Amino acid sequence: MSKKKEELARQEQVNEEIRRVKLPRDKQTIGILDQRLGASRMRVICLDGKVRLCRIPGRLKRRLWVRAGDIVLVEPWEYSGDEKGDIIFKYKQTQVSWLRRKGYLKKLDEFKEF
């Protein structure tokens, strides 16, 4: 790697640590992506104890790439909110470690699969 690329990589790591962590507001909840089902649908195990069928909204479809095991922010639908929702944000590894330290992921230890 060239020196410029190494320097840019280091700067990205520093910037990644400084970023703010998006916390759940109102009805939003944190969840773990369990399984991708196709057609931008996913099964998410939420920390409120419910399993939701979630999708990525059209405005985020090109920008948000998720895999099984990712920690995501889920916004339940207004109607049938216990069963369906939208994935609106994916947490990066440094953000997940911050959430663990601050106690937002206490219920995550209950899920042994992850």
Residue frames as a rotation matrix with the C-alpha (Angstrom) as fourth column:
MET 1
0.578 0.816 0.000 0.00
0.816 -0.578 0.000 0.00
0.000 0.000 -1.000 0.00
SER 2
-0.127 -0.604 0.787 1.18
0.491 -0.728 -0.480 3.49
0.862 0.325 0.389 -0.69
LYS 3
-0.856 -0.293 -0.427 1.77
0.512 -0.356 -0.782 5.98
0.077 -0.888 0.454 2.09
LYS 4
-0.773 0.612 0.167 -1.26
-0.577 -0.788 0.217 8.04
0.264 0.071 0.962 1.13
LYS 5
0.047 0.822 -0.567 -3.58
-0.280 0.556 0.783 5.05
0.959 0.122 0.256 1.32
GLU 6
-0.294 -0.223 -0.930 -2.14
0.752 0.546 -0.369 4.01
0.590 -0.808 0.007 4.70
GLU 7
-0.992 -0.093 -0.080 -2.61
0.122 -0.807 -0.578 7.54
-0.011 -0.583 0.812 6.02
LEU 8
-0.451 0.893 -0.001 -6.21
-0.707 -0.356 0.611 7.66
0.545 0.276 0.792 4.77
ALA 9
0.051 0.436 -0.899 -6.92
0.212 0.875 0.436 4.28
0.976 -0.213 -0.048 6.38
ARG 10
-0.643 -0.355 -0.678 -5.56
0.724 0.005 -0.689 5.55
0.248 -0.935 0.254 9.71
GLN 11
-0.941 0.317 0.120 -7.64
-0.332 -0.931 -0.148 8.71
0.065 -0.179 0.982 9.47
GLU 12
-0.152 0.928 -0.341 -10.80
-0.473 0.235 0.849 6.68
0.868 0.290 0.403 8.78
GLN 13
-0.128 0.054 -0.990 -10.15
0.662 0.749 -0.045 4.56
0.739 -0.661 -0.132 11.88
VAL 14
-0.902 -0.228 -0.366 -9.74
0.427 -0.593 -0.683 7.69
-0.061 -0.772 0.632 14.01
ASN 15
-0.737 0.674 0.046 -12.86
-0.617 -0.700 0.359 9.30
0.275 0.237 0.932 12.53
GLU 16
-0.131 0.703 -0.699 -14.83
-0.037 0.701 0.712 6.10
0.991 0.119 -0.066 13.08
GLU 17
-0.450 -0.101 -0.887 -14.07
0.818 0.352 -0.455 6.18
0.358 -0.931 -0.076 16.80
ILE 18
-0.977 -0.009 -0.214 -15.14
0.103 -0.896 -0.432 9.81
-0.188 -0.444 0.876 17.13
ARG 19
-0.640 0.766 0.054 -18.55
-0.144 -0.188 0.972 9.46
0.755 0.614 0.231 15.45
ARG 20
-0.494 0.588 0.641 -21.70
-0.852 -0.179 -0.492 9.72
-0.174 -0.789 0.590 17.49
VAL 21
-0.973 0.230 0.018 -23.73
0.231 0.969 0.085 6.62
0.002 0.087 -0.996 18.15
LYS 22
-0.482 0.874 0.065 -27.35
-0.588 -0.377 0.716 6.71
0.650 0.306 0.696 17.04
LEU 23
-0.964 0.179 0.198 -29.56
-0.079 0.516 -0.853 5.65
-0.254 -0.837 -0.484 19.96
PRO 24
-0.554 0.824 0.119 -33.13
0.732 0.414 0.542 4.31
0.397 0.387 -0.832 19.76
ARG 25
-0.932 0.352 0.084 -35.84
-0.359 -0.866 -0.349 6.97
-0.050 -0.355 0.933 20.05
ASP 26
-0.156 0.988 0.014 -39.55
-0.985 -0.154 -0.078 6.58
-0.074 -0.026 0.997 20.79
LYS 27
0.745 0.579 0.331 -40.64
-0.547 0.814 -0.194 3.21
-0.382 -0.036 0.924 19.36
GLN 28
0.419 -0.654 -0.630 -37.30
-0.628 0.292 -0.722 2.27
0.656 0.698 -0.288 17.80
THR 29
0.807 -0.199 0.555 -35.39
-0.355 0.588 0.727 -0.73
-0.471 -0.784 0.404 19.12
ILE 30
-0.184 -0.929 -0.322 -32.04
-0.971 0.120 0.208 -2.42
-0.155 0.350 -0.924 18.61
GLY 31
0.801 0.484 0.352 -31.98
-0.416 0.873 -0.254 -5.84
-0.431 0.057 0.901 16.99
ILE 32
-0.385 -0.884 0.264 -29.75
-0.425 0.424 0.800 -8.57
-0.819 0.196 -0.539 15.61
LEU 33
0.159 0.400 -0.903 -30.16
-0.987 0.091 -0.133 -9.59
0.029 0.912 0.409 11.99
ASP 34
0.131 0.002 0.991 -30.92
-0.440 0.896 0.057 -13.30
-0.888 -0.444 0.118 12.15
GLN 35
-0.322 -0.144 0.936 -31.50
0.610 0.725 0.321 -14.28
-0.724 0.674 -0.146 8.53
ARG 36
-0.611 0.136 -0.780 -31.76
-0.607 -0.713 0.352 -12.68
-0.508 0.688 0.518 5.10
LEU 37
-0.086 0.721 0.687 -34.87
0.180 0.690 -0.701 -13.90
-0.980 0.063 -0.190 3.32
GLY 38
-0.658 -0.175 0.733 -34.45
0.741 0.027 0.671 -12.27
-0.137 0.984 0.112 -0.10
ALA 39
0.038 0.658 0.752 -36.23
0.716 -0.543 0.439 -9.37
0.697 0.522 -0.492 -1.81
SER 40
-0.533 -0.433 0.727 -34.69
-0.138 -0.803 -0.580 -6.98
0.835 -0.409 0.369 0.78
ARG 41
0.629 0.716 0.304 -36.51
-0.503 0.076 0.861 -8.77
0.593 -0.694 0.408 3.62
MET 42
-0.511 -0.824 -0.244 -34.80
-0.219 0.399 -0.890 -9.95
0.831 -0.402 -0.385 6.79
ARG 43
0.615 0.591 -0.523 -35.68
0.379 0.361 0.852 -11.65
0.692 -0.722 -0.002 10.03
VAL 44
-0.347 -0.697 0.628 -34.51
-0.238 -0.582 -0.777 -9.56
0.907 -0.419 0.036 12.99
ILE 45
0.159 0.305 -0.939 -34.49
0.852 0.439 0.286 -10.57
0.499 -0.845 -0.190 16.66
CYS 46
0.141 -0.022 0.990 -35.22
-0.131 -0.991 -0.004 -7.37
0.981 -0.129 -0.142 18.56
LEU 47
-0.815 -0.555 -0.167 -34.11
0.115 0.127 -0.985 -6.68
0.568 -0.822 -0.040 22.11
ASP 48
-0.455 0.734 0.504 -37.72
-0.890 -0.394 -0.229 -6.08
0.031 -0.552 0.833 23.15
GLY 49
-0.554 0.119 0.824 -38.24
-0.309 0.890 -0.336 -9.85
-0.774 -0.440 -0.456 22.77
LYS 50
0.574 0.817 0.055 -40.02
-0.192 0.199 -0.961 -9.90
-0.796 0.541 0.271 19.42
VAL 51
-0.529 -0.635 0.563 -38.96
0.450 0.352 0.821 -11.38
-0.719 0.688 0.100 16.09
ARG 52
0.341 0.645 -0.684 -39.82
-0.210 -0.657 -0.724 -9.03
-0.916 0.390 -0.088 13.25
LEU 53
0.162 -0.208 0.965 -39.83
0.942 0.322 -0.089 -9.35
-0.293 0.923 0.248 9.48
CYS 54
0.295 -0.157 -0.942 -37.96
0.096 -0.976 0.193 -6.21
-0.950 -0.148 -0.273 8.44
ARG 55
0.558 -0.160 0.814 -37.07
0.828 0.046 -0.558 -4.52
0.052 0.986 0.159 5.20
ILE 56
-0.536 -0.709 -0.458 -34.70
0.621 -0.699 0.355 -1.80
-0.572 -0.094 0.815 4.11
PRO 57
0.472 0.775 -0.421 -36.64
0.259 -0.578 -0.774 1.27
-0.843 0.256 -0.473 2.93
GLY 58
0.704 -0.105 0.702 -36.12
0.709 0.069 -0.702 2.41
0.025 0.992 0.123 -0.65
ARG 59
0.893 -0.350 0.281 -34.22
-0.304 -0.932 -0.197 5.55
0.331 0.090 -0.939 0.34
LEU 60
0.330 -0.794 0.510 -31.55
-0.814 0.035 0.580 3.41
-0.478 -0.607 -0.635 2.05
LYS 61
0.918 0.183 0.351 -31.50
-0.057 0.938 -0.342 0.40
-0.392 0.294 0.872 -0.27
ARG 62
0.734 -0.674 0.081 -28.29
0.187 0.086 -0.979 1.35
0.653 0.734 0.189 -2.11
ARG 63
0.132 -0.711 0.690 -26.46
-0.631 -0.597 -0.495 2.69
0.764 -0.370 -0.528 0.96
LEU 64
0.087 -0.001 0.996 -27.21
-0.964 0.252 0.085 0.11
-0.252 -0.968 0.021 3.64
TRP 65
0.098 -0.155 -0.983 -25.66
-0.482 0.857 -0.183 -3.35
0.871 0.492 0.009 3.26
VAL 66
0.151 0.054 0.987 -26.30
-0.976 0.168 0.140 -5.86
-0.158 -0.984 0.078 6.02
ARG 67
-0.356 -0.263 -0.897 -25.35
-0.382 0.917 -0.117 -9.46
0.853 0.301 -0.427 6.80
ALA 68
0.639 0.571 -0.515 -26.50
0.174 0.545 0.820 -12.02
0.749 -0.614 0.249 9.33
GLY 69
0.170 -0.537 -0.826 -25.25
0.973 0.223 0.055 -11.16
0.154 -0.813 0.561 12.81
ASP 70
-0.640 -0.381 0.668 -25.19
0.358 -0.916 -0.180 -7.38
0.680 0.124 0.723 12.31
ILE 71
-0.400 0.489 -0.775 -26.56
0.776 -0.269 -0.570 -5.12
-0.487 -0.830 -0.272 15.03
VAL 72
-0.668 0.263 0.696 -29.20
0.475 -0.569 0.672 -2.82
0.573 0.779 0.255 13.52
LEU 73
-0.845 0.485 -0.227 -31.68
-0.134 -0.601 -0.788 -0.16
-0.518 -0.635 0.573 14.56
VAL 74
-0.715 0.663 0.221 -35.28
0.634 0.483 0.604 -1.18
0.293 0.572 -0.766 13.80
GLU 75
-0.816 0.578 -0.020 -38.31
-0.531 -0.764 -0.367 1.05
-0.228 -0.288 0.930 13.57
PRO 76
-0.668 0.621 0.410 -41.53
0.534 0.784 -0.317 -0.98
-0.518 0.007 -0.855 13.94
TRP 77
-0.729 0.495 0.473 -44.37
0.314 -0.372 0.873 -0.21
0.608 0.785 0.116 11.56
GLU 78
-0.723 0.534 0.438 -47.30
-0.681 -0.655 -0.327 1.81
0.112 -0.535 0.838 12.81
TYR 79
0.511 0.857 0.069 -49.67
-0.859 0.512 -0.007 -1.04
-0.042 -0.055 0.998 11.93
SER 80
0.958 -0.126 -0.259 -48.62
0.121 0.992 -0.034 -4.62
0.261 0.001 0.965 12.74
GLY 81
0.436 -0.818 0.374 -45.56
-0.744 -0.562 -0.362 -3.22
0.506 -0.120 -0.854 14.54
ASP 82
0.379 -0.285 0.880 -45.11
-0.676 0.565 0.474 -6.42
-0.632 -0.775 0.021 16.55
GLU 83
0.610 -0.058 0.790 -44.51
0.363 0.907 -0.214 -8.40
-0.704 0.417 0.575 13.36
LYS 84
0.439 -0.385 0.812 -42.93
0.861 -0.080 -0.503 -5.99
0.258 0.919 0.296 10.83
GLY 85
0.647 -0.260 -0.717 -40.52
0.228 -0.831 0.507 -3.08
-0.727 -0.492 -0.478 10.75
ASP 86
0.894 -0.411 0.179 -37.88
0.036 -0.332 -0.943 -1.13
0.447 0.849 -0.282 8.85
ILE 87
0.308 -0.887 -0.343 -34.11
0.904 0.161 0.396 -1.32
-0.296 -0.433 0.852 9.29
ILE 88
0.965 0.151 0.215 -32.95
0.213 -0.928 -0.304 2.28
0.153 0.339 -0.928 9.43
PHE 89
0.478 -0.852 0.213 -29.34
-0.847 -0.512 -0.147 2.02
0.234 -0.110 -0.966 10.63
LYS 90
0.764 -0.360 -0.535 -26.50
0.345 0.929 -0.133 -0.50
0.545 -0.083 0.834 10.91
TYR 91
0.866 -0.469 0.172 -24.04
-0.406 -0.459 0.790 -0.16
-0.291 -0.754 -0.588 13.79
LYS 92
0.376 -0.841 -0.389 -20.32
-0.407 0.227 -0.885 -0.48
0.832 0.491 -0.257 13.11
GLN 93
0.236 -0.322 -0.917 -18.05
0.587 0.799 -0.129 -2.54
0.774 -0.508 0.377 15.35
THR 94
-0.821 -0.570 0.031 -16.77
0.337 -0.528 -0.780 0.44
0.460 -0.630 0.625 17.38
GLN 95
-0.414 0.759 0.502 -20.35
-0.720 -0.611 0.330 1.63
0.557 -0.225 0.799 17.92
VAL 96
0.487 0.566 -0.665 -21.39
-0.085 0.789 0.609 -1.85
0.869 -0.241 0.432 19.09
SER 97
-0.243 -0.651 -0.719 -18.56
0.745 0.350 -0.568 -1.92
0.621 -0.674 0.400 21.63
TRP 98
-0.890 -0.018 0.455 -19.63
-0.195 -0.888 -0.416 1.53
0.411 -0.459 0.787 22.89
LEU 99
0.065 0.995 0.079 -23.24
-0.689 -0.013 0.725 0.32
0.722 -0.101 0.684 23.24
ARG 100
0.334 -0.016 -0.942 -22.04
0.414 0.901 0.131 -2.71
0.847 -0.434 0.307 25.22
ARG 101
-0.681 -0.691 -0.242 -19.98
0.545 -0.257 -0.798 -0.54
0.489 -0.675 0.552 27.57
LYS 102
-0.812 0.397 0.429 -22.89
-0.492 -0.860 -0.137 1.84
0.314 -0.322 0.893 28.19
GLY 103
-0.820 0.443 0.363 -25.34
-0.041 0.588 -0.808 -1.01
-0.572 -0.677 -0.464 28.88
TYR 104
-0.159 0.798 -0.581 -27.68
-0.921 -0.332 -0.203 -0.67
-0.355 0.503 0.788 25.91
LEU 105
0.008 0.099 -0.995 -27.04
-0.689 0.722 0.066 -4.29
0.725 0.685 0.074 24.86
LYS 106
-0.504 -0.182 0.844 -27.65
-0.830 0.371 -0.416 -5.99
-0.238 -0.911 -0.338 28.22
LYS 107
0.427 0.778 0.461 -30.34
-0.555 0.628 -0.545 -8.26
-0.714 -0.023 0.700 26.78
LEU 108
0.417 -0.340 -0.843 -27.95
-0.836 0.221 -0.502 -9.32
0.356 0.914 -0.192 24.01
ASP 109
-0.654 -0.714 0.249 -26.31
-0.750 0.572 -0.332 -11.79
0.095 -0.404 -0.910 26.41
GLU 110
-0.034 0.739 0.673 -29.64
-0.562 0.543 -0.624 -13.66
-0.827 -0.399 0.397 26.68
PHE 111
0.876 0.299 -0.379 -29.35
-0.472 0.367 -0.802 -14.64
-0.101 0.881 0.462 23.01
LYS 112
0.353 -0.773 0.527 -26.72
-0.156 0.507 0.848 -17.41
-0.923 -0.381 0.058 23.09
GLU 113
0.660 -0.070 0.748 -26.60
0.679 0.484 -0.553 -17.85
-0.323 0.872 0.367 19.31
PHE 114
0.751 -0.365 0.550 -24.82
0.137 -0.729 -0.671 -14.53
0.646 0.579 -0.497 18.85
